[in-house]
Amino acid sequence: MTEQEFVKKINGLRLDNKNNWYFFSDIVNGKDIKIKGYNTWMQILKVNGISFNTCMGGTVKSFKEDLSIAYNYKG
């Protein structure tokens, strides 16, 4: 799965669950990615057990940037 496909998939999950919690847990390109989010806020964004910070009430642009950073994590 490419970075763009990953971001599109998670953004679609967010849109399908507006004003509700959504969850994602899968291995993507050998990385264990876990997400728990509400709209553009990802309360949990972990890659291989490493937590990434995200903003509450952030923009869609920052949401997608956070996903890209997590996707490209090399640890």
N, C-alpha and C positions, 0 to 999 in steps of 0.2 A: 504494500500500500504506500503510495507516495505521500509526501507532506500535504499536498493539496487535497488528496482524497481523504486523508485523516481529518483535516480541519473541516472539510465539507460534511463528513459523516457526523462529527460531534456537533457542528452547528445545526445540522438537520435534526439531531436528537433534541437539541435545545429548542428549536422551533416547534417540534412536534409536542413538546411538553411545556408550553408557555405557562408561567405562573404555577408550575409544579416542579417537584424535585425530579431529576433524571440521574441515571447511573450508567457507567460504562466500565467494564473490566474485561480486558483481553490482552493477548500478546500481539504486539504490532512490531513487525520487523525485529523480532527477538527481544523486545522490551515489554516488560510487564507494566501496562498502563491502567491506572484506576482513577476514575473521575466520579465525583458526586457534586452536582451543580443545581442551581436554581437561577433561571434566566441566564444572565451573563456572568454570574458569580459562581466560581468553582470552589466550593468549600474544601474539597479534596481534589488535588491534582498531583498524582504520584507517578513517578517513573522509576522502576526497579527499587522501590522503597524510599526514594528521595522525594520530599515534598517541595512543591513549587508554590510561591505566594501569588495570589490573584486579588484583584480589587472587588469590593462589593459595589454594585451599581455601576460597573465599568461600561465602556462603550463596546459595541460589537467588534470594532477594530482592535481594541485591547484584548478582548476575549480571544480573537483569532491569533493575535501575536503571542499570547500566553500558551496557546495550543502548539504553535510553531516552535517556541522555545523548548517546551517539554518534548516534542517529537524529535527535535535535533539534539537532545541531551546525549552525550557520549559516554556517560558513566556506567 
